[in-house]
Amino acid sequence: MRIAIGGGIEFGDLAPLALIAGPCVIESEDHVQFLAREIARIAGPYVFKASFDKANRSSVDSYRGPGLDEGLRILSGVRKLGIPVLTDIHETWQAEPAAEAADILQIPAFLCRQTDLLIAAGRTGRVVNIKKGQFVAPHDIRRAADKVASTGNDKVLLTERGASFGYNNLIVDMRGLAIMRESGYPVIFDATHSVQLPGAAGAASGGQPQYIGVLSRAAVAAGVDGLFVEVHEAPERAKSDGANALRLDRLAPLLATLRAIHSLVSTAP
């Protein structure tokens, strides 16, 4: 299956390696515009990712974002640059307004089995990216995709973001990427959440960003269709998930390597 969303972006079926990138959460309009333009300069066509609300932060005191109305207004500004946009939804009523401002609606990992949310996203007609929950086996996530497809919309992406392995730790089973692709839906590898250490920093999550490249290279060699990476010019100042974000100046060399690997894999007999 190949899914096209405009802006020169296609997922699956031997299409070039797709990139989804941006900050974890909208920090300000100026910051979103800066990162959107910088990532485009580095990567070429890609999908910009940012959340208008992080409803699953570890602490009630953590920054969540500007909210639906302001967040969608800011994201609409990115689309005016000709850059496709992805954002999360957490409740069914958010699907329709988010679909007006985004090309891809994302279902967070913790909510990937929520039938009403999946169906609401599917009914918008937008591409739906389902994050595989840390508690879901690779062969079971296709059932979530089938819920979206039951609306008549089969434009679904499946994203691997690691599986819980004891407390405060995630692992990625590379076999799972192949298993997920057997569903027929394009598969994306979330390189930054896969190195997250959930809750390891007490009121926030920790991370091991030094392994982003290692896991990304392995995932692309395993045949994924796209890369999801949260990017920040100064992760130490990020308002969410800075501990596992990729520093902006490291995106170009990482992409060059991954695109070379993808080219070899996609042309292999």
N, C-alpha and C positions, 0 to 999 in steps of 0.2 A: 504494500500500500504506500502511495506517495501522497502527502498532504501539502498543498501550496497555500500560503497565507498572504502572498503579495510581498512587495519590497525585495524580490529576488530570493525569498526564503522558501525552501521545500524540505520536508522531512521524509526520510525513508526511501526504499526502492532505488538504491544506488545514487541518490542525490548527494551533493557535496555535504561534508560535515556541517551541520547547522549549529549555531551558537545562540544561547539564551544567556544574557548577562546584564548585570546592573546591581544596585545596592539592595540590601535586604529590605529596607523600608525607606519610604520617601522622607528625607530629612528636611528638605526645603525645595522650592521651585528652582532656585538658582543651582543647587547641587545636582538635581535631576538633569537639568539642561546641560550642565558641564559634563557629567558622566556620559550622558547619551551621546553627545558630540564626540567626546574623547574615545569612547569605545568604537564608534563608527569609523573614526579616523584610523584606529588600529586594526579593526577586524573586517571592515567592509560591511556588507549586508548582514544584519543580525537582528535578534528580537530583544528589545529592552525589557528588563524585569525590575519591578519594584512593587512593594505592598503599600496600600493605603491604610491598612490596619493590621498589626500583628496581634491577633487575638489570643495567641498561645504563648505569650512571653512567660518566662519562669516566675517572675515576680509581679505583683499587682502594681508596684511602683515603677516598672520599666516603661520606657517610651514605646508607644504603640503606633504612632503615625498621625497624619493630619485628619484622618477620617474619610468617609466615603465621598462626600461632595467635593471637598477641597482636593482630595487625592485624585479623583477622576478628572478634575479640571486640569491638574498638573500633568497627568498622563496624556491627556488629549493634546497638550502642547508638544509632547514627544512625537505623537503621530503626525503632527503638522510638519515635522522635520522629515517625514517620509520613512520613519523607523517604526516597524510593527511593535506592539506592546503586549506584554503578559502581566497579569496581576491576579492575586488570590481572591477567592470569595470564601466566606465562612458560614453564611446563612442563605437560605433560598431566596429571600427578597432582594439580595444583593446582585443576583445573576443578571437580571435585565438591565439595570443601570450600568453595571460594570461592562456589559457587552457593548454598550454604546461608546465606550472609551478604550476598549481593549480588543485585540485580535485573538488572544488566547486567554481563556479563563482557567485558572489553576485551582485544583482541589488539594488542600494541604494534606500531608501524610496522615495526620491524626484523624482526618475526616474522610478518608478514602472509601469507607464502607457506608457512608451516610447516603442512603438511597434517594431521599428527597432532594438532597443537594446535588447529587450527580444528575438526576433527571432535570432539575431546574437549569443546570448548566447546559445540558444537551439540548434543551428546548430553545435556547437562544440561537442555535445554529452556528455558534462560534466553535473554533477548535478548543478542545478541552484537554488540558494536561493534568493527569492524575499522578500525584506523588504516591509511590508505593509506601504504605505504612511500615514502620520499623518492626511491626508485629505480624506482617503479612508475608506468606511464602510466595516466591516468584510465580508459581503456577496458579495461584489464587487471584492475583490482581486482575486477570482478564475478566473476572466476574464483575468487577467495578466498571471496566470498559464496556461490558455488555449492557450494563444498566444505562449508560449514556447512549449507546447504540439503539436501545429499545425505543428512543424518541425519534428514530429515523436519522439521527446524526451520528455517523461513524467516524467523524474527524477527531480521533482520540490519540493522544500521546501518553506513553507510560514512562514514568521517571523513577529510576532507582536512586535511593538516598541513604542506603545502608540499613542493616538490620541490628536490633538490640543484641548485645553480647555481654551479658552480665550487667552490672550497674555502671552508668555514665560512660558507656563505650559502644561504638558501632563497628561493624565489619561489613565488607562487601564481598559477596560470593560471586565471582565472575561467571560461574555456571548459570547463575540466576539471570544474567543479561541475555544469554542465549535462550533460556527457557521463556523469558518474557517476550522475546522476538517471535517465538513460535505462535504467539497469539495472532500474529498478522499486523499488529499495530506497531508504529515506529517506537523505538526505545531511546530514551535520553538518559545520560548519566549525570547526576548531580554531584559534581566534584567537591564542592565546598561543604555541603551538609554531611557528606559522607565522612569528612574528617572532624566533624563536630564531636564534642564530648558533652552530651546533654546534661545540664544541671551541674557540671563538674566545678563551676566557679561559684557555687553557692546560690546566689540570687540570679545567676545568669549561666549560660553554657560556655564551656571552654572549647578548645580546638587544637588541632595539629596541622596547621596549614603547610608545613614542610612536606606533607605527603600528598598534596593536591596533584602534583605532577606525576608521582608514581602511580596513583590510582587512575588518573586520567589516561595515561599512556596505556595501561592495562585494559581499561574499558574500551578505548577506541580500537585497540588491537583485537578485542573480543567481538567487535562488529557493531557497536552502537551507532545510532543515526544522528545523535547530536550531543552537545555538551551544555550543561547548565552550570554557571559559575557566578557566585556573588562577588562583585568587584568593588573596591573602594580605594581612593587615592591615599588614604591614611587610615588603615583598619583600626589602629589604636584609638582613633577618635570616632569611629562608627557608633551610631546610636543603637544598633542591633547586630548581633552576630559578627562583630569585628574579629573575634578570636579565631574564626575559621574562614575569613574572607581572603580572596586573592588580592594582593597589592596591584594596583592598576599598571605599574611599570613592568610587571611580570607577565602581563597578558600576551604581549606580542610574541615573545620567544616560546611560550607554552603553545599558542595557537599554531605557530610554524611547525613545531614538532608533531602536534596532533594531526594537522592536515596532511603532513607527509605520511604518517602511519595510516591514516584513513584511505589515502590514495592507494597505498600498497595493498591494504586489506580488501578494498572494494574491487580491485582488478585481479585479485588472486584467483586461481582456478578452483 
